[in-house]
Amino acid sequence: DIEELEHKARRQDILVDGRKVTSVNEALATAGDEIAPLKAELALHASKKVVREENKAQGRAVTIMGDRDIPYALLRKVMATAARADFSDVSFAVTKKDAKA
């Protein structure tokens, strides 16, 4: 099985499996395309998951979730970080905004 992590880029935080990894502002302020706290979290998840030998060629899967207003610069950094952490099977999911009361 390929491990699938769920990333949620809320307006303020980047989450992996519901746990805050870093803030969006910190990620955007980071020089370059790599978000170190996110890469560390992905490496931790990758080390916990056993991938069968015949599935290694497929790479690890990641789903990036965010609303349609996610800044492209943030999306690019998340994608680059995932790729550098050997998560090469990337999917996207767009979340609906909460309805205003």
C-alpha positions as a LaTeX table, in Angstrom:
\begin{tabular}{lrrr}
\hline
Residue & $x$ (\AA) & $y$ (\AA) & $z$ (\AA) \\
\hline
Asp1 & 0.00 & 0.00 & 0.00 \\
Ile2 & 1.09 & 3.52 & $-0.70$ \\
Glu3 & 0.95 & 5.84 & 2.27 \\
Glu4 & $-1.40$ & 8.71 & 1.75 \\
Leu5 & $-1.07$ & 11.75 & 3.95 \\
Glu6 & $-3.61$ & 14.48 & 4.05 \\
His7 & $-2.29$ & 18.01 & 4.01 \\
Lys8 & $-4.65$ & 20.80 & 4.78 \\
Ala9 & $-3.52$ & 24.34 & 4.14 \\
Arg10 & $-5.96$ & 26.38 & 6.14 \\
Arg11 & $-5.72$ & 30.11 & 6.04 \\
Gln12 & $-3.26$ & 30.09 & 8.93 \\
Asp13 & $-1.71$ & 26.63 & 9.31 \\
Ile14 & $-0.30$ & 23.70 & 7.37 \\
Leu15 & $-1.49$ & 20.40 & 8.83 \\
Val16 & $-0.39$ & 16.80 & 8.34 \\
Asp17 & $-2.96$ & 14.28 & 9.55 \\
Gly18 & $-4.71$ & 17.04 & 11.48 \\
Arg19 & $-1.58$ & 18.16 & 13.34 \\
Lys20 & $-0.11$ & 21.65 & 12.83 \\
Val21 & 3.32 & 21.49 & 11.22 \\
Thr22 & 3.91 & 25.19 & 10.61 \\
Ser23 & 2.00 & 28.36 & 9.87 \\
Val24 & 1.26 & 29.56 & 6.36 \\
Asn25 & 3.05 & 32.83 & 7.11 \\
Glu26 & 6.20 & 31.00 & 8.27 \\
Ala27 & 6.11 & 28.78 & 5.19 \\
Leu28 & 5.73 & 31.73 & 2.83 \\
Ala29 & 8.53 & 33.64 & 4.61 \\
Thr30 & 10.96 & 30.73 & 4.21 \\
Ala31 & 13.63 & 31.35 & 1.58 \\
Gly32 & 13.64 & 28.83 & $-1.24$ \\
Asp33 & 11.09 & 26.18 & $-2.10$ \\
Glu34 & 11.45 & 23.82 & 0.87 \\
Ile35 & 9.43 & 24.00 & 4.08 \\
Ala36 & 11.74 & 22.31 & 6.62 \\
Pro37 & 9.09 & 21.47 & 9.28 \\
Leu38 & 6.86 & 19.90 & 6.61 \\
Lys39 & 9.74 & 17.88 & 5.16 \\
Ala40 & 10.63 & 16.61 & 8.65 \\
Glu41 & 7.02 & 15.55 & 9.29 \\
Leu42 & 6.81 & 13.79 & 5.94 \\
Ala43 & 10.08 & 11.98 & 6.66 \\
Leu44 & 8.67 & 10.86 & 10.00 \\
His45 & 5.53 & 9.47 & 8.36 \\
Ala46 & 7.57 & 7.81 & 5.62 \\
Ser47 & 9.74 & 6.05 & 8.20 \\
Lys48 & 6.69 & 4.61 & 9.96 \\
Lys49 & 5.09 & 3.17 & 6.83 \\
Val50 & 6.22 & $-0.11$ & 5.36 \\
Val51 & 5.98 & $-0.17$ & 1.58 \\
Arg52 & 6.04 & $-3.50$ & $-0.18$ \\
Glu53 & 8.96 & $-3.94$ & $-2.57$ \\
Glu54 & 6.74 & $-4.16$ & $-5.66$ \\
Asn55 & 5.09 & $-0.82$ & $-4.76$ \\
Lys56 & 8.29 & 1.18 & $-4.20$ \\
Ala57 & 8.47 & 2.27 & $-7.84$ \\
Gln58 & 5.08 & 3.98 & $-7.51$ \\
Gly59 & 6.35 & 6.39 & $-4.88$ \\
Arg60 & 4.56 & 7.66 & $-1.83$ \\
Ala61 & 1.22 & 9.40 & $-2.24$ \\
Val62 & 0.20 & 12.73 & $-0.79$ \\
Thr63 & $-3.05$ & 14.68 & $-1.05$ \\
Ile64 & $-2.78$ & 18.44 & $-0.81$ \\
Met65 & $-6.01$ & 20.03 & 0.36 \\
Gly66 & $-6.85$ & 23.71 & 0.32 \\
Asp67 & $-9.44$ & 26.16 & $-0.84$ \\
Arg68 & $-9.22$ & 27.79 & $-4.24$ \\
Asp69 & $-7.67$ & 30.91 & $-2.69$ \\
Ile70 & $-4.47$ & 29.13 & $-1.65$ \\
Pro71 & $-1.53$ & 31.25 & $-2.82$ \\
Tyr72 & 0.39 & 29.71 & $-5.70$ \\
Ala73 & 3.69 & 30.40 & $-3.89$ \\
Leu74 & 2.50 & 28.26 & $-0.97$ \\
Leu75 & 1.24 & 25.47 & $-3.21$ \\
Arg76 & 4.56 & 25.43 & $-5.08$ \\
Lys77 & 6.51 & 25.18 & $-1.81$ \\
Val78 & 4.32 & 22.36 & $-0.48$ \\
Met79 & 4.68 & 20.44 & $-3.75$ \\
Ala80 & 8.45 & 20.92 & $-3.87$ \\
Thr81 & 8.80 & 19.85 & $-0.25$ \\
Ala82 & 6.70 & 16.75 & $-0.81$ \\
Ala83 & 8.79 & 15.81 & $-3.85$ \\
Arg84 & 12.04 & 16.23 & $-1.90$ \\
Ala85 & 10.63 & 13.95 & 0.80 \\
Asp86 & 10.02 & 11.26 & $-1.87$ \\
Phe87 & 6.26 & 11.76 & $-2.06$ \\
Ser88 & 5.96 & 11.73 & $-5.83$ \\
Asp89 & 2.31 & 10.74 & $-6.29$ \\
Val90 & 0.56 & 14.08 & $-5.69$ \\
Ser91 & $-3.21$ & 14.59 & $-5.67$ \\
Phe92 & $-5.14$ & 17.77 & $-5.06$ \\
Ala93 & $-8.46$ & 18.31 & $-3.33$ \\
Val94 & $-10.27$ & 21.63 & $-3.15$ \\
Thr95 & $-12.19$ & 22.25 & 0.03 \\
Lys96 & $-15.30$ & 24.36 & 0.22 \\
Lys97 & $-15.16$ & 27.45 & 2.38 \\
Asp98 & $-17.23$ & 27.47 & 5.52 \\
Ala99 & $-20.59$ & 29.14 & 5.02 \\
Lys100 & $-20.85$ & 32.49 & 6.74 \\
Ala101 & $-23.49$ & 32.65 & 9.43 \\
\hline
\end{tabular}
